[in-house]
Amino acid sequence: MVSFIVPVFYKDQDSFIYKRAIELINKFSYHSKIEVIIADSSKNPILQTVASNIKIIHTYVGDKVFSPSKARNQAAKIATKKYLFFYDVDMDYSGEFEDLLFSEIDNILETNKSKFIAIPFLYLTQKGTVIFESNKDLALFKNSFLKGQNDLVESISPNSSAMVMNREYFMEIGEFENIFSGHGGEDFYLIHCLCAHNPHSVKNDDYYTDFKTPFIANAKGFRLYMAYYSLPNFFKNLILVHRWHPRPLSNNFYSQRLRNENLLQEKMKAYDKKFTGLIWQSTTPMPDIEEFIETLMKNYGYDTERYPGFFHYANGVKPIKRPLANKIRKLIIRPREFFADIKFIGRLVQ
């Protein structure tokens, strides 16, 4: 039914990415409904499998910085299933996820109600990752987030590369943009193309703004527009978790973030200009995000006072202290954002 497309890049067998790739191979070996294509872009690839439903292709082309875009595109070309699911090795899910996914594919994609499915995920803390790996209890983490706590879940990401779509439509829409390399940008660019051809409403005036916030109710720009596609899936329990891992300061994969953010702005605007008059064909006003979330919560039996996580932290909960390496990286790469964070945290603790 579906091909999981998984790009990986590791130095050696001691790398946490390599170890998680082994876990992934064990998890999916001989699965009857899932084909897994692992695009191994390591300079010295050592992953192996005998599982008939798992293919490992070597996609290293000598690039100085790993490009998930190139790896995913190559893997998608040899996928044999009707649908593609772009899945990362850091992701995981609970036991009911697969049934929910297959049901959503049948109800949404097979009936052509939508061209793609966007799946939100929860960023787990280091503590949350240890607990999840021992019990796989999604309800614990979902409720922790909704209650405005941050000891198990650091934040939510409504949109990422975690999308499902028809393989032919992926090729038609233009695949991932190969010009992106390193961390960030390529996923939002593909979502932008999908939104442009499948708009849920009129594009917001500040759409091209890349505004980050820990609370979706405060979202702006393209992150706000894109969130409407995935938020209903959160309440259906169609949720992934992103397991914590270190991000070494010396890893040049993460140092590309600012370049990719600037490139994303350029590419989105250029795409819209190229297809002027053919895309963003909607006259429906964009819903107010707070009202949208409140309606979803009410429909699923959540009271916003008891579950404020989409809006703010619970009383007494302070922002997470970032590792020193994260702060140094942000100061070097995005100094404006670094000092904006300092001001934001100062307001919260006052």
Backbone torsions as a table, in degrees:
resi	resn	phi	psi	omega
1	MET	NA	-42.8	-172.9
2	VAL	-142.2	143.2	175.3
3	SER	-105.3	121.9	174.5
4	PHE	-83.7	124.6	-179.7
5	ILE	-104.6	115.5	-171.8
6	VAL	-126.5	108.7	175.8
7	PRO	-86.5	139.2	177.5
8	VAL	-137.9	154.4	176.2
9	PHE	-152.7	125.2	-177.8
10	TYR	-145.8	162.4	-180.0
11	LYS	-87.4	-47.4	-178.4
12	ASP	-159.3	-172.7	-175.3
13	GLN	-72.0	-9.3	175.6
14	ASP	-86.6	-9.3	-179.6
15	SER	-68.7	140.1	179.0
16	PHE	-65.7	-28.3	177.2
17	ILE	-65.6	-42.8	177.7
18	TYR	-61.0	-44.8	-178.7
19	LYS	-64.1	-38.1	178.7
20	ARG	-73.3	-29.1	175.0
21	ALA	-65.6	-38.0	176.4
22	ILE	-64.1	-42.0	177.0
23	GLU	-60.0	-42.2	-179.2
24	LEU	-63.9	-43.2	178.0
25	ILE	-59.8	-43.7	178.8
26	ASN	-65.2	-36.6	-177.7
27	LYS	-66.1	-39.7	-171.4
28	PHE	-104.0	-2.1	-177.1
29	SER	-56.9	126.5	175.7
30	TYR	64.5	27.2	175.6
31	HIS	-71.3	132.3	-173.0
32	SER	-74.1	-26.1	-175.6
33	LYS	-110.0	-7.6	-174.5
34	ILE	-120.4	126.0	169.6
35	GLU	-100.9	137.6	179.5
36	VAL	-117.7	125.2	175.0
37	ILE	-112.5	111.3	178.6
38	ILE	-97.6	117.5	177.6
39	ALA	-94.0	98.4	-175.7
40	ASP	-90.0	105.9	-177.6
41	SER	-100.3	19.7	179.3
42	SER	-73.1	147.4	179.9
43	LYS	-64.1	-36.9	178.1
44	ASN	-123.8	78.1	-174.7
45	PRO	-68.9	135.4	-178.7
46	ILE	-131.4	3.6	178.5
47	LEU	-68.9	141.1	178.1
48	GLN	-143.7	157.4	175.2
49	THR	-158.2	153.9	174.0
50	VAL	-112.3	0.4	-179.8
51	ALA	-67.5	131.5	-175.5
52	SER	-70.2	-22.4	-177.9
53	ASN	-94.8	3.3	-179.4
54	ILE	-118.5	125.9	177.3
55	LYS	-115.6	136.0	176.6
56	ILE	-116.5	118.6	178.2
57	ILE	-113.6	148.4	-179.4
58	HIS	-97.8	119.1	-172.8
59	THR	-119.1	14.5	177.9
60	TYR	-71.0	127.4	-177.9
61	VAL	-124.2	15.3	177.9
62	GLY	91.3	5.3	178.8
63	ASP	-64.7	142.4	177.9
64	LYS	-70.9	-29.1	-179.9
65	VAL	-124.0	130.6	-179.7
66	PHE	-59.1	132.0	178.2
67	SER	-112.4	102.9	175.8
68	PRO	-58.3	-32.2	179.2
69	SER	-58.2	-52.5	-178.3
70	LYS	-62.0	-41.6	-178.8
71	ALA	-63.9	-46.1	-179.0
72	ARG	-64.6	-42.5	-179.0
73	ASN	-61.6	-41.2	179.1
74	GLN	-66.4	-40.0	179.6
75	ALA	-66.4	-40.3	-178.8
76	ALA	-61.9	-31.2	-177.1
77	LYS	-67.2	-26.5	-178.5
78	ILE	-104.9	1.6	177.6
79	ALA	-64.5	143.6	-176.9
80	THR	-109.8	-7.7	-178.7
81	LYS	-88.3	161.6	-177.3
82	LYS	-67.5	-35.0	-174.9
83	TYR	-116.4	147.1	176.7
84	LEU	-109.8	139.3	173.8
85	PHE	-125.1	113.2	-179.2
86	PHE	-83.1	111.9	-167.9
87	TYR	-128.9	138.3	180.0
88	ASP	-105.8	153.1	-174.8
89	VAL	-66.4	-19.2	178.4
90	ASP	-82.1	-8.6	-176.2
91	MET	-87.6	161.2	175.5
92	ASP	-158.8	174.7	-179.8
93	TYR	-157.9	169.2	-179.8
94	SER	-85.4	175.0	-173.2
95	GLY	-60.8	-35.7	-175.8
96	GLU	-82.7	-6.7	-174.4
97	PHE	-57.9	-44.8	-175.9
98	GLU	-62.5	-43.5	178.1
99	ASP	-62.1	-40.8	178.1
100	LEU	-64.7	-40.5	179.6
101	LEU	-63.7	-48.8	-179.3
102	PHE	-62.6	-38.3	178.6
103	SER	-65.2	-41.2	-179.7
104	GLU	-67.3	-38.2	176.4
105	ILE	-60.8	-45.0	179.3
106	ASP	-63.6	-43.2	-173.7
107	ASN	-80.6	-30.3	-173.6
108	ILE	-106.8	-51.2	-175.2
109	LEU	-82.7	-42.7	-179.3
110	GLU	-65.3	-31.2	179.5
111	THR	-91.2	-0.7	178.9
112	ASN	62.8	27.8	174.7
113	LYS	-69.3	-27.5	176.8
114	SER	-150.7	158.2	180.0
115	LYS	-89.4	-14.9	-178.3
116	PHE	-155.0	160.5	176.1
117	ILE	-119.8	124.6	177.8
118	ALA	-103.2	127.8	-174.4
119	ILE	-113.8	123.4	178.9
120	PRO	-77.0	160.2	172.9
121	PHE	-141.4	156.9	179.4
122	LEU	-101.4	126.8	173.4
123	TYR	-78.6	113.2	179.4
124	LEU	-83.3	148.4	172.1
125	THR	-76.7	174.5	177.5
126	GLN	-61.2	-42.3	177.8
127	LYS	-64.4	-45.0	-179.7
128	GLY	-62.4	-35.9	179.7
129	THR	-63.7	-44.0	178.7
130	VAL	-60.5	-43.9	-178.2
131	ILE	-68.0	-44.5	-178.6
132	PHE	-62.1	-40.9	-178.1
133	GLU	-66.2	-17.9	179.0
134	SER	-94.1	-26.3	-175.8
135	ASN	-128.0	-17.9	-179.5
136	LYS	51.2	35.3	-177.2
137	ASP	-93.2	92.8	-176.6
138	LEU	-60.1	-38.9	-175.8
139	ALA	-56.6	-38.1	179.9
140	LEU	-59.5	-44.2	-175.2
141	PHE	-79.9	-37.4	176.9
142	LYS	-61.7	-46.2	180.0
143	ASN	-68.0	-36.6	178.3
144	SER	-61.2	-44.7	177.4
145	PHE	-63.2	-49.3	-176.7
146	LEU	-61.7	-30.3	179.6
147	LYS	-78.1	-3.1	178.4
148	GLY	82.5	21.8	177.8
149	GLN	-93.5	161.6	179.3
150	ASN	-140.2	21.9	177.6
151	ASP	-81.5	-28.6	178.8
152	LEU	-105.1	-38.5	-178.9
153	VAL	-118.3	121.7	-179.3
154	GLU	-74.1	-44.4	-178.2
155	SER	-169.0	176.1	175.3
156	ILE	-115.1	145.4	172.9
157	SER	-119.2	107.3	-179.0
158	PRO	-64.2	-32.7	-174.9
159	ASN	-135.5	142.9	178.1
160	SER	-162.4	-160.6	176.6
161	SER	-72.8	-7.3	-178.2
162	ALA	-73.3	83.6	-179.0
163	MET	-134.0	152.6	178.1
164	VAL	-122.6	134.1	178.3
165	MET	-159.9	163.2	175.8
166	ASN	-60.7	135.8	-177.6
167	ARG	-60.0	-41.3	-179.9
168	GLU	-65.6	-36.6	179.9
169	TYR	-69.1	-36.4	176.7
170	PHE	-59.2	-44.1	178.1
171	MET	-65.4	-39.9	-178.8
172	GLU	-66.0	-38.8	-176.5
173	ILE	-73.7	-16.1	174.7
174	GLY	116.0	5.0	178.2
175	GLU	62.2	-169.6	173.5
176	PHE	-78.6	148.4	-179.8
177	GLU	-79.6	116.4	-174.4
178	ASN	-68.7	-13.5	-177.3
179	ILE	-69.6	-19.5	178.3
180	PHE	-79.4	138.1	173.1
181	SER	-142.5	152.6	-175.5
182	GLY	80.6	-163.4	-171.1
183	HIS	-85.2	124.8	169.4
184	GLY	94.6	154.5	172.0
185	GLY	100.2	-48.4	-173.8
186	GLU	-66.8	-34.6	-179.1
187	ASP	-70.2	-45.4	-179.8
188	PHE	-66.6	-31.2	178.6
189	TYR	-66.5	-42.7	178.0
190	LEU	-65.2	-41.1	177.6
191	ILE	-62.2	-38.3	177.4
192	HIS	-57.6	-45.8	179.6
193	CYS	-62.5	-40.3	178.9
194	LEU	-65.5	-42.3	178.1
195	CYS	-63.5	-43.3	-177.4
196	ALA	-59.0	-38.3	-179.1
197	HIS	-88.9	-16.7	-177.7
198	ASN	-134.7	58.7	-174.8
199	PRO	-70.6	140.3	175.9
200	HIS	-87.6	-17.6	-178.1
201	SER	-168.1	-176.1	177.2
202	VAL	-65.0	139.3	178.7
203	LYS	-65.6	132.6	179.6
204	ASN	-66.2	150.8	-175.0
205	ASP	-60.7	-32.1	-178.3
206	ASP	-99.0	26.0	-172.2
207	TYR	-50.8	-43.4	-173.9
208	TYR	-76.3	-2.6	178.2
209	THR	-72.9	131.0	176.7
210	ASP	-99.1	86.6	-175.3
211	PHE	-108.7	120.4	-179.1
212	LYS	-101.3	138.3	178.6
213	THR	-150.7	145.1	177.9
214	PRO	-73.3	-11.1	-176.6
215	PHE	-123.3	120.6	-174.5
216	ILE	-60.4	-31.9	-179.7
217	ALA	-60.8	-19.5	179.5
218	ASN	-100.8	6.8	-173.8
219	ALA	-64.4	152.8	176.5
220	LYS	-140.3	175.4	173.1
221	GLY	63.7	-153.8	-176.6
222	PHE	-68.7	-26.2	177.9
223	ARG	-65.2	-34.9	175.7
224	LEU	-67.0	-50.2	-177.4
225	TYR	-58.8	-43.3	-176.0
226	MET	-70.6	-26.4	-175.8
227	ALA	-62.6	-29.1	-177.3
228	TYR	-63.5	-26.6	179.8
229	TYR	-71.8	-34.7	-171.2
230	SER	-100.6	-26.7	-174.3
231	LEU	-56.3	-41.3	177.4
232	PRO	-58.3	-31.5	-180.0
233	ASN	-69.2	-27.9	176.6
234	PHE	-58.9	-43.1	-176.8
235	PHE	-79.2	-11.7	173.1
236	LYS	-88.7	0.7	-175.9
237	ASN	69.7	17.6	173.5
238	LEU	-86.7	77.4	-170.5
239	ILE	-130.7	137.6	170.8
240	LEU	-102.6	160.5	171.1
241	VAL	-118.0	144.5	175.5
242	HIS	-104.8	115.2	-177.5
243	ARG	-77.2	138.7	-178.9
244	TRP	-60.2	145.2	171.2
245	HIS	-156.0	155.3	179.1
246	PRO	-71.1	153.0	175.5
247	ARG	-124.5	89.0	-176.2
248	PRO	-55.7	138.5	-179.3
249	LEU	-60.6	-29.2	-176.1
250	SER	-82.8	-6.9	-176.5
251	ASN	-77.9	113.4	-175.7
252	ASN	-72.3	-9.3	175.8
253	PHE	-61.0	-40.6	-177.4
254	TYR	-84.1	-19.4	-178.1
255	SER	-75.5	-6.1	-179.2
256	GLN	-86.1	0.1	-170.0
257	ARG	-58.7	-47.0	-178.1
258	LEU	-63.6	-44.3	177.2
259	ARG	-56.7	-45.6	-177.9
260	ASN	-68.2	-34.9	177.8
261	GLU	-64.3	-43.3	178.3
262	ASN	-66.7	-40.6	179.3
263	LEU	-64.3	-37.8	179.5
264	LEU	-60.1	-45.7	178.8
265	GLN	-58.1	-46.2	-178.5
266	GLU	-63.6	-45.2	-175.6
267	LYS	-69.0	-38.6	179.2
268	MET	-63.7	-46.2	-179.4
269	LYS	-65.2	-39.8	-179.8
270	ALA	-66.0	-38.2	179.2
271	TYR	-64.3	-45.6	-179.3
272	ASP	-65.1	-35.4	178.2
273	LYS	-68.8	-39.6	-178.3
274	LYS	-62.9	-37.7	-175.1
275	PHE	-109.2	27.0	178.4
276	THR	-51.2	130.1	179.1
277	GLY	90.1	-12.7	-178.7
278	LEU	-110.3	-12.9	-176.4
279	ILE	-127.2	173.5	-178.7
280	TRP	55.2	42.7	-178.1
281	GLN	-88.6	73.5	176.4
282	SER	-144.1	140.8	176.5
283	THR	-113.4	4.6	179.5
284	THR	-74.2	127.8	177.6
285	PRO	-63.5	143.4	178.9
286	MET	-71.4	131.1	-179.3
287	PRO	-63.1	152.8	171.8
288	ASP	-68.0	129.1	-172.4
289	ILE	-64.9	-38.3	179.7
290	GLU	-65.0	-43.7	178.7
291	GLU	-65.3	-37.0	179.0
292	PHE	-61.9	-47.1	-180.0
293	ILE	-67.1	-44.3	-179.3
294	GLU	-60.6	-38.5	177.9
295	THR	-65.6	-44.2	177.1
296	LEU	-60.3	-44.5	-178.7
297	MET	-63.8	-43.1	179.1
298	LYS	-62.5	-42.6	-179.2
299	ASN	-64.0	-28.1	-179.0
300	TYR	-104.6	11.0	172.1
301	GLY	81.8	27.0	178.9
302	TYR	-108.2	129.2	176.7
303	ASP	-89.4	129.7	-175.1
304	THR	-66.5	-24.9	178.7
305	GLU	-73.0	-37.5	178.9
306	ARG	-81.7	-24.2	-176.4
307	TYR	-128.5	77.8	-174.5
308	PRO	-90.0	7.0	-168.3
309	GLY	-56.5	-28.4	177.3
310	PHE	-76.5	-14.3	-172.5
311	PHE	-112.3	-39.0	-178.8
312	HIS	-169.8	169.3	174.6
313	TYR	-71.3	157.9	173.4
314	ALA	-67.3	158.0	178.9
315	ASN	-55.2	130.6	177.4
316	GLY	90.3	-9.9	-179.8
317	VAL	-87.5	126.7	-178.8
318	LYS	-102.3	155.2	177.3
319	PRO	-56.6	149.5	179.9
320	ILE	-68.3	138.1	175.2
321	LYS	-79.9	121.5	-178.2
322	ARG	-78.9	148.7	174.9
323	PRO	-59.5	149.7	-178.4
324	LEU	-56.8	-38.3	-179.3
325	ALA	-62.0	-38.8	178.3
326	ASN	-62.8	-42.3	-178.5
327	LYS	-66.3	-41.9	179.8
328	ILE	-64.3	-43.5	179.5
329	ARG	-60.6	-44.2	-179.0
330	LYS	-67.3	-37.8	179.0
331	LEU	-63.1	-38.1	-178.5
332	ILE	-75.5	-45.2	-171.6
333	ILE	-87.7	-42.2	-175.3
334	ARG	-133.2	71.6	-175.9
335	PRO	-59.7	-37.5	179.6
336	ARG	-61.9	-43.8	179.5
337	GLU	-65.7	-36.6	179.7
338	PHE	-60.3	-48.7	-177.9
339	PHE	-72.8	-28.2	174.6
340	ALA	-65.5	-38.7	177.6
341	ASP	-63.6	-40.9	179.9
342	ILE	-59.9	-44.6	179.2
343	LYS	-64.6	-40.6	-178.9
344	PHE	-63.1	-47.0	180.0
345	ILE	-62.8	-38.6	179.1
346	GLY	-60.3	-39.3	178.4
347	ARG	-66.5	-37.4	-177.0
348	LEU	-68.9	-35.6	-175.6
349	VAL	-88.8	-5.1	179.3
350	GLN	-72.0	NA	NA
